[in-house]
Amino acid sequence: MTTLVHPSPTPLTRHHSRPGVRHLGPNWYAAVMGTAIVAGAGSALPLRAPGLRGAYEVVWALAALGLLTLLTARAAHWLRHPDQARRHLADPMVAPFYGCLAMALLAVGSVTLGVGSDVIGKDTAVAADAVLWVAGTVIGLAAAAGIPYLMVTRHKIGVDGASPVWLLPVVAPMVSAATGPALVAHLPHGQWQEAMLLGCYALFGMSLLATLVILPLVFARLIHHGALPLALTPALFLVLGPLGQSTTAVNNVADAAHGTAAASYAQAMTAFGVLYGTPVMGFALLWLALATAMVVRAFRRGMGFAMTWWAFTFPIGTCVTGAAGLARHTGLHAFNGLAYGLYALLVAAWLVAAVCTLRGLVSGRLLAAPRPAPGAPASAKARTT
């Protein structure tokens, strides 16, 4: 299996065998997330130019097709290789990627409503988003509670085992919080809309507090045990996910609050979106600089392509939508400029990751069984007893 982070966080060599779904892990949903955010983040920008909408629709179609294909392939994986599927859950470096399933459903649902509605019709888009949002939220809540439970009770993790991938299951509810407000206007007035609005705030708080628990562990691991292995280095970009997505969430909730909540609450939510989002976006830029420096260091030491490169896409995309939300509520051109710059970075990262992934699929390398390189840390090989 090739994962966004491999079962052993070290560069992997592969046996070139006949491709199949046995080693197709939940990490592959990251490619769907990274594709969907290209369309979703682009549509959040104020730029309107001929052909852009059509381009976003093409990317949305690719994301939707990718989701359907992966759902089918992963179902086949569970049916044909249940032993391998159980090993994925028992692996502390693979199990967190079940959060990607929830986020892929939520991301495709959101972009279906925001971009695909012109293609399939508004009513169909709303229904599709509603179904995907409910499914993604339920799965995300299960992952946010279940994966940490496995980490505590079943997984064996060494003192140097803290990883940015631990954020994946707990950030899924934040994606629900950011995408849910778009459905508020399509719910019955009154209790339904208000419950959805405050429910998104609850999901925001749930994910934020869990993130604040995990982030210090990740940074402490870097300080006390040094840089991550080369293949795992791009996972540092995953830290941007909860930062950008939480900024997006509070600003999207503020947009939905007008006409739904009392005027005083709507004004307070708008103010909170700016007062919370601005410092968090500042920290996101600081982390982006650190993560970029670490990736440059890894490139110089010979880091090659791995599915970890998809970590360059969705987290950056959430910063685009976060900056765009701040631009809407402040009117500052600086936030628009930041959103455009980050979006250019997102598109470049997506193109590179997509091309390299297609090459790996054609060659069969990305579906072959991984083999840890000699000398992998003991904590990376830890398994459930």
C-alpha positions as CSV (number, residue, x, y, z in Angstrom):
1,M,0.0,0.0,0.0
2,T,1.2,3.5,-0.7
3,T,-0.2,5.9,1.8
4,L,-0.2,9.7,2.2
5,V,2.1,8.6,5.1
6,H,3.4,5.1,4.7
7,P,3.0,2.5,7.5
8,S,6.6,3.2,8.2
9,P,7.5,6.9,8.0
10,T,10.6,6.3,5.9
11,P,11.2,6.2,2.2
12,L,9.8,3.0,0.8
13,T,11.0,0.7,-2.0
14,R,8.4,-1.5,-3.7
15,H,7.9,-4.9,-5.1
16,H,6.6,-4.5,-8.6
17,S,3.7,-6.9,-8.6
18,R,0.4,-7.1,-10.3
19,P,-1.6,-4.1,-9.2
20,G,-4.8,-4.7,-7.2
21,V,-6.8,-3.3,-4.3
22,R,-5.2,-5.2,-1.5
23,H,-2.8,-2.4,-0.6
24,L,-5.3,0.4,-1.4
25,G,-5.5,2.3,1.9
26,P,-7.8,5.0,3.2
27,N,-5.1,7.6,2.5
28,W,-6.1,7.6,-1.2
29,Y,-9.1,9.8,-0.3
30,A,-6.6,12.6,0.2
31,A,-6.3,12.8,-3.6
32,V,-10.1,13.4,-3.8
33,M,-9.9,16.0,-1.1
34,G,-7.0,17.8,-2.8
35,T,-8.9,17.8,-6.2
36,A,-12.2,19.0,-4.7
37,I,-10.5,21.9,-2.9
38,V,-9.1,23.2,-6.2
39,A,-12.6,23.8,-7.4
40,G,-14.0,24.9,-4.1
41,A,-11.2,27.3,-3.2
42,G,-11.3,28.8,-6.7
43,S,-15.0,29.5,-6.6
44,A,-14.5,31.2,-3.2
45,L,-12.3,33.8,-4.8
46,P,-13.8,37.1,-6.1
47,L,-12.0,36.7,-9.4
48,R,-14.5,36.2,-12.3
49,A,-13.0,35.6,-15.7
50,P,-14.2,33.8,-18.9
51,G,-13.6,30.0,-18.7
52,L,-12.9,29.9,-15.0
53,R,-16.3,28.5,-14.1
54,G,-16.0,25.8,-16.7
55,A,-12.6,24.9,-15.4
56,Y,-13.9,24.6,-11.9
57,E,-16.7,22.3,-13.1
58,V,-14.2,20.0,-14.8
59,V,-12.2,19.7,-11.6
60,W,-15.4,19.1,-9.7
61,A,-16.3,16.3,-12.1
62,L,-12.9,14.8,-11.6
63,A,-13.3,14.9,-7.8
64,A,-16.8,13.3,-8.0
65,L,-15.6,10.6,-10.3
66,G,-12.6,10.0,-8.1
67,L,-14.8,9.7,-5.0
68,L,-17.1,7.2,-6.7
69,T,-14.2,5.1,-7.9
70,L,-12.5,5.0,-4.6
71,L,-15.7,4.2,-2.7
72,T,-16.1,1.2,-5.0
73,A,-12.4,0.1,-4.8
74,R,-12.4,0.5,-1.0
75,A,-15.6,-1.6,-0.7
76,A,-13.9,-4.3,-2.8
77,H,-10.8,-4.0,-0.5
78,W,-12.9,-4.7,2.6
79,L,-14.8,-7.5,0.9
80,R,-11.8,-9.3,-0.7
81,H,-9.0,-8.4,1.8
82,P,-10.6,-8.1,5.3
83,D,-7.3,-9.2,6.9
84,Q,-5.5,-6.3,5.3
85,A,-8.3,-3.9,6.2
86,R,-8.0,-4.9,9.9
87,R,-4.3,-4.4,9.7
88,H,-4.8,-0.9,8.5
89,L,-6.9,-0.1,11.5
90,A,-4.3,-1.8,13.8
91,D,-1.5,0.4,12.3
92,P,-1.1,3.7,14.2
93,M,0.3,5.3,11.0
94,V,-2.6,4.2,8.7
95,A,-5.7,4.3,10.9
96,P,-5.8,8.1,11.2
97,F,-6.4,8.3,7.4
98,Y,-10.0,7.1,8.0
99,G,-10.6,10.8,8.7
100,C,-9.9,11.3,5.0
101,L,-12.9,9.3,4.0
102,A,-15.2,11.7,5.9
103,M,-13.4,14.8,4.5
104,A,-13.6,13.5,1.0
105,L,-17.3,13.1,1.2
106,L,-17.7,16.6,2.7
107,A,-15.4,18.2,0.2
108,V,-17.1,16.7,-2.8
109,G,-20.5,17.5,-1.4
110,S,-19.6,21.1,-0.8
111,V,-18.2,21.7,-4.3
112,T,-21.2,19.9,-5.8
113,L,-23.4,22.6,-4.3
114,G,-21.0,25.4,-4.9
115,V,-19.8,24.5,-8.4
116,G,-21.7,21.5,-9.8
117,S,-25.2,23.0,-9.4
118,D,-25.0,24.6,-12.8
119,V,-24.4,21.2,-14.3
120,I,-26.8,18.9,-12.4
121,G,-29.3,21.5,-11.3
122,K,-29.8,23.3,-8.0
123,D,-32.2,20.8,-6.4
124,T,-30.1,17.8,-7.2
125,A,-26.9,19.6,-6.0
126,V,-28.6,20.5,-2.7
127,A,-29.8,16.9,-2.2
128,A,-26.3,15.5,-3.0
129,D,-24.6,17.9,-0.6
130,A,-27.1,17.1,2.1
131,V,-26.5,13.4,1.8
132,L,-22.7,13.7,1.6
133,W,-22.6,16.2,4.5
134,V,-24.6,13.9,6.8
135,A,-22.6,10.8,5.8
136,G,-19.3,12.7,6.1
137,T,-20.2,14.2,9.5
138,V,-21.3,10.8,10.9
139,I,-18.1,9.1,9.7
140,G,-16.0,12.1,10.8
141,L,-17.5,12.0,14.3
142,A,-16.8,8.2,14.5
143,A,-13.2,8.7,13.3
144,A,-12.7,11.6,15.7
145,A,-13.7,9.4,18.7
146,G,-12.8,6.0,17.4
147,I,-9.2,6.5,16.1
148,P,-8.0,8.2,19.4
149,Y,-9.6,5.3,21.3
150,L,-7.6,2.8,19.2
151,M,-4.5,4.8,19.7
152,V,-5.0,4.7,23.5
153,T,-6.2,1.1,23.9
154,R,-4.7,-0.9,21.0
155,H,-1.9,0.9,19.2
156,K,1.7,0.8,20.5
157,I,3.3,4.1,19.8
158,G,6.9,5.0,20.7
159,V,8.1,8.2,22.3
160,D,9.1,9.5,18.9
161,G,5.8,8.4,17.2
162,A,3.8,11.6,17.3
163,S,2.9,12.6,13.8
164,P,0.9,15.3,12.0
165,V,-1.3,12.5,10.6
166,W,-2.9,12.3,14.0
167,L,-4.7,15.5,13.1
168,L,-6.7,13.8,10.3
169,P,-9.5,12.2,12.3
170,V,-10.0,15.2,14.6
171,V,-10.0,17.8,11.9
172,A,-12.9,16.0,10.0
173,P,-15.6,17.7,12.2
174,M,-14.0,21.1,11.3
175,V,-14.6,20.4,7.7
176,S,-18.3,19.7,8.6
177,A,-18.4,23.0,10.4
178,A,-17.0,24.8,7.4
179,T,-19.2,23.1,4.8
180,G,-22.5,22.9,6.8
181,P,-23.4,26.6,6.7
182,A,-24.1,26.4,2.9
183,L,-27.0,24.1,3.7
184,V,-28.6,26.4,6.3
185,A,-30.5,28.5,3.7
186,H,-32.1,25.2,2.4
187,L,-33.5,24.2,5.7
188,P,-36.9,25.2,7.1
189,H,-36.9,28.6,8.9
190,G,-36.6,28.7,12.7
191,Q,-35.4,25.8,14.8
192,W,-33.9,23.8,11.9
193,Q,-31.7,26.7,10.7
194,E,-30.7,27.8,14.1
195,A,-29.9,24.2,15.2
196,M,-27.7,23.7,12.1
197,L,-25.9,27.0,12.7
198,L,-25.1,26.3,16.3
199,G,-24.4,22.6,15.4
200,C,-21.6,23.9,13.1
201,Y,-20.2,26.0,16.0
202,A,-20.2,22.9,18.2
203,L,-18.3,20.9,15.5
204,F,-15.9,23.8,15.2
205,G,-15.2,23.8,19.0
206,M,-14.9,20.0,19.1
207,S,-12.3,19.9,16.4
208,L,-10.4,23.0,17.6
209,L,-9.9,21.8,21.2
210,A,-8.8,18.4,20.0
211,T,-6.3,20.1,17.6
212,L,-5.0,22.1,20.5
213,V,-4.2,18.9,22.3
214,I,-2.4,17.3,19.4
215,L,-0.4,20.2,18.0
216,P,1.9,20.5,21.0
217,L,2.7,16.8,20.8
218,V,3.7,17.1,17.1
219,F,5.9,20.1,17.8
220,A,7.5,18.5,20.8
221,R,8.3,15.5,18.7
222,L,10.1,17.7,16.2
223,I,12.1,19.5,18.9
224,H,13.1,16.5,20.8
225,H,13.6,13.9,18.1
226,G,14.5,16.0,15.0
227,A,13.1,16.2,11.5
228,L,10.6,13.7,10.2
229,P,11.8,11.0,7.8
230,L,12.0,12.2,4.2
231,A,8.8,10.5,2.9
232,L,6.8,11.9,5.9
233,T,8.1,15.5,5.7
234,P,5.2,16.8,3.5
235,A,2.8,15.7,6.2
236,L,3.9,18.8,8.1
237,F,1.5,20.7,5.8
238,L,-1.4,18.9,7.4
239,V,-1.1,21.3,10.4
240,L,-2.4,24.0,8.0
241,G,-5.6,22.1,7.7
242,P,-7.2,22.9,11.0
243,L,-5.9,26.4,10.9
244,G,-7.3,27.3,7.5
245,Q,-10.4,25.3,7.9
246,S,-11.3,26.8,11.3
247,T,-10.9,30.3,9.8
248,T,-13.1,29.2,7.0
249,A,-15.7,27.7,9.3
250,V,-16.2,30.8,11.5
251,N,-16.5,33.1,8.6
252,N,-18.9,30.8,6.7
253,V,-21.1,30.5,9.8
254,A,-21.1,34.3,10.1
255,D,-22.3,34.5,6.5
256,A,-25.1,32.0,7.2
257,A,-26.1,33.8,10.4
258,H,-27.4,36.9,8.7
259,G,-31.1,36.4,8.2
260,T,-31.0,33.2,10.3
261,A,-29.9,34.2,13.8
262,A,-30.8,37.4,15.7
263,A,-29.1,40.5,14.5
264,S,-27.0,40.8,17.6
265,Y,-25.7,37.2,17.3
266,A,-25.0,37.6,13.6
267,Q,-22.9,40.7,14.2
268,A,-21.1,39.0,17.0
269,M,-20.4,36.0,14.8
270,T,-19.0,38.2,12.1
271,A,-16.8,40.0,14.5
272,F,-15.6,36.7,16.0
273,G,-14.8,35.4,12.5
274,V,-12.4,38.3,12.0
275,L,-10.9,38.4,15.5
276,Y,-10.3,34.7,15.5
277,G,-9.4,34.2,11.9
278,T,-6.8,36.9,11.6
279,P,-4.3,35.7,14.3
280,V,-4.9,32.0,13.3
281,M,-4.1,32.9,9.6
282,G,-1.0,34.6,10.9
283,F,0.1,31.4,12.6
284,A,-0.8,29.4,9.5
285,L,1.7,31.6,7.5
286,L,4.4,31.0,10.2
287,W,3.8,27.3,10.0
288,L,3.8,27.4,6.2
289,A,7.3,29.0,6.3
290,L,8.5,26.3,8.7
291,A,7.0,23.4,6.7
292,T,8.3,24.8,3.4
293,A,11.8,25.0,4.9
294,M,11.6,21.4,6.1
295,V,10.4,20.3,2.7
296,V,13.3,22.1,0.9
297,R,15.7,20.4,3.3
298,A,14.1,17.0,2.5
299,F,14.4,17.6,-1.3
300,R,18.0,18.4,-0.9
301,R,18.4,15.0,0.9
302,G,16.8,13.1,-1.9
303,M,13.1,13.0,-1.1
304,G,11.2,11.5,-4.0
305,F,7.5,11.3,-4.8
306,A,5.2,9.6,-2.4
307,M,1.5,9.9,-1.7
308,T,2.4,12.3,1.1
309,W,2.7,15.0,-1.6
310,W,-1.1,15.3,-1.5
311,A,-0.6,17.0,1.9
312,F,0.4,20.0,-0.2
313,T,-3.1,20.4,-1.6
314,F,-6.1,20.3,0.8
315,P,-4.5,22.1,3.7
316,I,-3.3,25.0,1.5
317,G,-6.8,25.1,0.0
318,T,-8.3,25.6,3.4
319,C,-6.0,28.6,3.9
320,V,-7.3,30.0,0.6
321,T,-10.9,29.8,1.7
322,G,-10.0,31.2,5.1
323,A,-8.2,34.2,3.6
324,A,-11.2,34.7,1.2
325,G,-13.6,34.7,4.2
326,L,-11.5,37.3,6.0
327,A,-11.4,39.4,2.8
328,R,-15.2,39.3,2.6
329,H,-15.7,40.5,6.2
330,T,-12.9,43.1,6.3
331,G,-12.8,44.4,2.7
332,L,-9.0,44.3,2.9
333,H,-7.2,43.8,-0.4
334,A,-4.3,42.2,1.5
335,F,-6.4,39.2,2.3
336,N,-7.5,38.9,-1.3
337,G,-3.9,39.1,-2.4
338,L,-3.0,36.4,0.1
339,A,-5.9,34.2,-1.1
340,Y,-4.7,34.5,-4.8
341,G,-1.1,33.8,-3.9
342,L,-2.1,30.7,-1.9
343,Y,-4.4,29.5,-4.7
344,A,-1.6,29.7,-7.2
345,L,0.5,27.6,-4.9
346,L,-2.4,25.2,-4.5
347,V,-2.9,24.7,-8.3
348,A,0.8,24.1,-8.8
349,A,0.9,21.6,-6.0
350,W,-2.2,19.8,-7.3
351,L,-0.8,19.6,-10.9
352,V,2.5,18.0,-9.6
353,A,0.8,15.6,-7.3
354,A,-1.8,14.6,-9.9
355,V,0.7,14.0,-12.6
356,C,3.0,12.0,-10.4
357,T,0.1,9.9,-9.0
358,L,-1.1,9.1,-12.6
359,R,2.4,7.9,-13.5
360,G,2.5,5.7,-10.4
361,L,-0.9,4.2,-11.2
362,V,0.1,3.5,-14.8
363,S,3.3,1.8,-13.7
364,G,1.5,-0.1,-10.9
365,R,4.1,1.1,-8.4
366,L,1.5,2.9,-6.2
367,L,-0.6,-0.1,-5.7
368,A,2.2,-2.5,-5.0
369,A,3.0,-3.8,-1.5
370,P,5.3,-1.4,0.4
371,R,8.5,-2.6,2.0
372,P,10.0,-0.5,4.8
373,A,13.6,0.6,4.2
374,P,16.2,-0.9,6.5
375,G,16.7,0.8,9.8
376,A,13.2,2.2,10.2
377,P,12.5,3.5,13.7
378,A,11.0,0.9,16.0
379,S,8.0,3.2,16.8
380,A,7.1,3.3,13.2
381,K,6.8,-0.5,13.0
382,A,4.6,-0.7,16.1
383,R,1.5,-2.8,15.6
384,T,-1.4,-3.9,17.7
385,T,-0.6,-7.0,19.8
